[in-house]
Amino acid sequence: MLHVRALNQNIDDTRTDMFKDYLTTKFSDFHYHNMADYDKLKKVLDVRRKRNLAMYARI
């Protein structure tokens, strides 16, 4: 039983981290300046295109 609780806690921690990452990326003030920012641009556009966290988490 303790193993299941630890596993669930790990899932909750991961979910919380993903939620924070989603919100900071979605509402960040991102400006594209050069090709070095391309990966960040792809992530920001992907997050903004998805309507909610459930869609983002299925990546």
C-alpha positions as CSV (number, residue, x, y, z in Angstrom):
1,M,0.0,0.0,0.0
2,L,2.9,2.4,0.7
3,H,4.3,1.7,-2.7
4,V,1.0,2.8,-4.3
5,R,0.9,6.0,-2.2
6,A,4.5,6.9,-3.2
7,L,3.7,6.3,-6.8
8,N,0.6,8.5,-6.6
9,Q,2.6,11.2,-4.9
10,N,5.2,11.1,-7.7
11,I,2.4,11.4,-10.3
12,D,0.9,14.4,-8.4
13,D,4.3,16.1,-8.2
14,T,4.8,15.5,-12.0
15,R,1.3,16.8,-12.7
16,T,2.0,20.0,-10.6
17,D,5.2,20.6,-12.4
18,M,3.6,20.2,-15.8
19,F,0.8,22.5,-14.8
20,K,3.3,25.2,-13.7
21,D,5.2,24.8,-16.9
22,Y,2.0,25.0,-19.0
23,L,0.9,28.2,-17.3
24,T,4.3,30.0,-17.4
25,T,4.7,29.1,-21.1
26,K,1.2,30.0,-22.1
27,F,1.2,33.4,-20.5
28,S,4.8,34.3,-21.0
29,D,5.8,37.4,-22.9
30,F,7.8,35.7,-25.6
31,H,9.5,37.6,-28.5
32,Y,11.2,35.8,-31.4
33,H,14.5,37.4,-32.2
34,N,16.6,34.8,-34.1
35,M,16.8,31.1,-35.0
36,A,18.2,30.3,-31.6
37,D,14.7,31.0,-30.2
38,Y,13.0,28.6,-32.7
39,D,12.5,25.7,-30.2
40,K,11.1,28.0,-27.6
41,L,8.8,29.5,-30.3
42,K,7.5,26.0,-31.2
43,K,6.8,25.2,-27.6
44,V,5.0,28.5,-27.0
45,L,2.8,28.1,-30.1
46,D,2.0,24.5,-29.3
47,V,0.9,25.5,-25.7
48,R,-1.2,28.4,-27.0
49,R,-2.8,26.3,-29.6
50,K,-4.0,23.7,-27.1
51,R,-7.0,24.8,-25.2
52,N,-6.4,23.2,-21.8
53,L,-3.9,21.4,-19.7
54,A,-5.4,17.9,-20.5
55,M,-4.6,18.4,-24.2
56,Y,-1.1,19.6,-23.4
57,A,-0.4,16.7,-21.1
58,R,-1.2,14.2,-23.9
59,I,1.9,15.2,-25.9
